[in-house]
Amino acid sequence: MIKSLGFQVFPGDVEAHVCALTEKVANCVAVGVQHNVASEAVVAVVERRAGVELTAQELDRHARTLPTYMRPRHWIVIEPGQMPLNRVGKPDHLRVQEMANAAIAALRAEGGWDAGYTRGQ
């Protein structure tokens, strides 16, 4: 459960919405990362399909049909086959959370994470 802007966000709902881009998305994991404005913000780690291009801008456009509190604040697009998996072949949410935290720590160092929430959405 991710608590974003006072709402409860089920990661599976965000993941299902992103994975609806079946021609471009192979897998998606949504996690919550601490955010000074939103309490927690949704970060999505998206594994693209082989042979296609996928950008954060495309994902942002697709996510506009989600309520603002459910929209991922940051996208991490990874190469095919790079999604961390557990021993039974499902996405390893703990390792994905670590990936997201590391990416956000880099954004914080640049001053680009806690500055605001809407980002033109």
C-alpha positions as a Python dict, from the first residue, in 0.01 Angstrom:
ca = {
    (1, 'M'): (0, 0, 0),
    (2, 'I'): (130, 342, -98),
    (3, 'K'): (-3, 648, 84),
    (4, 'S'): (6, 933, -169),
    (5, 'L'): (-150, 1277, -113),
    (6, 'G'): (-367, 1129, 163),
    (7, 'F'): (-504, 847, -53),
    (8, 'Q'): (-431, 477, -40),
    (9, 'V'): (-286, 353, -367),
    (10, 'F'): (-276, -15, -447),
    (11, 'P'): (45, -81, -643),
    (12, 'G'): (-129, -352, -844),
    (13, 'D'): (-376, -98, -984),
    (14, 'V'): (-93, 122, -1113),
    (15, 'E'): (97, -180, -1246),
    (16, 'A'): (-209, -312, -1432),
    (17, 'H'): (-269, 28, -1592),
    (18, 'V'): (92, 57, -1711),
    (19, 'C'): (104, -305, -1830),
    (20, 'A'): (-199, -232, -2049),
    (21, 'L'): (60, -95, -2293),
    (22, 'T'): (120, -457, -2392),
    (23, 'E'): (301, -375, -2716),
    (24, 'K'): (572, -180, -2529),
    (25, 'V'): (572, -291, -2163),
    (26, 'A'): (690, -636, -2056),
    (27, 'N'): (658, -583, -1680),
    (28, 'C'): (600, -307, -1426),
    (29, 'V'): (641, -268, -1050),
    (30, 'A'): (507, 33, -861),
    (31, 'V'): (656, 130, -525),
    (32, 'G'): (622, 421, -285),
    (33, 'V'): (912, 653, -209),
    (34, 'Q'): (916, 918, 64),
    (35, 'H'): (822, 1262, -67),
    (36, 'N'): (804, 1585, 135),
    (37, 'V'): (484, 1710, -34),
    (38, 'A'): (294, 1390, -109),
    (39, 'S'): (405, 1185, 195),
    (40, 'E'): (483, 903, -47),
    (41, 'A'): (504, 927, -423),
    (42, 'V'): (454, 647, -669),
    (43, 'V'): (763, 540, -862),
    (44, 'A'): (723, 286, -1143),
    (45, 'V'): (1000, 58, -1265),
    (46, 'V'): (903, -48, -1616),
    (47, 'E'): (1071, -320, -1820),
    (48, 'R'): (1031, -246, -2189),
    (49, 'R'): (972, -514, -2451),
    (50, 'A'): (1260, -615, -2674),
    (51, 'G'): (1289, -423, -2998),
    (52, 'V'): (1076, -124, -2901),
    (53, 'E'): (1153, 223, -2772),
    (54, 'L'): (978, 341, -2456),
    (55, 'T'): (1018, 682, -2297),
    (56, 'A'): (905, 838, -1972),
    (57, 'Q'): (706, 1090, -2179),
    (58, 'E'): (504, 809, -2340),
    (59, 'L'): (439, 659, -1999),
    (60, 'D'): (335, 1000, -1861),
    (61, 'R'): (84, 1042, -2145),
    (62, 'H'): (-61, 697, -2081),
    (63, 'A'): (-83, 762, -1704),
    (64, 'R'): (-290, 1080, -1748),
    (65, 'T'): (-606, 870, -1730),
    (66, 'L'): (-516, 779, -1371),
    (67, 'P'): (-613, 1010, -1083),
    (68, 'T'): (-327, 1247, -993),
    (69, 'Y'): (-251, 1074, -663),
    (70, 'M'): (-202, 740, -847),
    (71, 'R'): (23, 869, -1125),
    (72, 'P'): (388, 772, -1098),
    (73, 'R'): (599, 1073, -1010),
    (74, 'H'): (907, 913, -1162),
    (75, 'W'): (962, 639, -1421),
    (76, 'I'): (1259, 404, -1432),
    (77, 'V'): (1264, 233, -1771),
    (78, 'I'): (1488, -74, -1776),
    (79, 'E'): (1609, -298, -2056),
    (80, 'P'): (1441, -630, -2140),
    (81, 'G'): (1543, -904, -1897),
    (82, 'Q'): (1669, -658, -1633),
    (83, 'M'): (1370, -673, -1394),
    (84, 'P'): (1495, -817, -1063),
    (85, 'L'): (1318, -1148, -1004),
    (86, 'N'): (1282, -1361, -692),
    (87, 'R'): (1338, -1738, -678),
    (88, 'V'): (996, -1817, -824),
    (89, 'G'): (1037, -1581, -1119),
    (90, 'K'): (817, -1297, -996),
    (91, 'P'): (939, -937, -964),
    (92, 'D'): (1146, -890, -648),
    (93, 'H'): (971, -591, -488),
    (94, 'L'): (1244, -544, -226),
    (95, 'R'): (1516, -506, -489),
    (96, 'V'): (1290, -283, -700),
    (97, 'Q'): (1231, -65, -392),
    (98, 'E'): (1609, -37, -350),
    (99, 'M'): (1645, 61, -719),
    (100, 'A'): (1379, 329, -677),
    (101, 'N'): (1533, 464, -358),
    (102, 'A'): (1875, 488, -526),
    (103, 'A'): (1729, 671, -828),
    (104, 'I'): (1539, 914, -606),
    (105, 'A'): (1846, 976, -390),
    (106, 'A'): (2025, 1089, -707),
    (107, 'L'): (1730, 1316, -797),
    (108, 'R'): (1731, 1461, -445),
    (109, 'A'): (2101, 1541, -474),
    (110, 'E'): (2017, 1742, -787),
    (111, 'G'): (1724, 1913, -612),
    (112, 'G'): (1468, 1763, -848),
    (113, 'W'): (1255, 1544, -625),
    (114, 'D'): (1087, 1725, -335),
    (115, 'A'): (1045, 2059, -512),
    (116, 'G'): (681, 2003, -604),
    (117, 'Y'): (432, 1739, -698),
    (118, 'T'): (219, 1837, -995),
    (119, 'R'): (492, 1856, -1260),
    (120, 'G'): (238, 1993, -1505),
    (121, 'Q'): (-2, 1702, -1466),
}
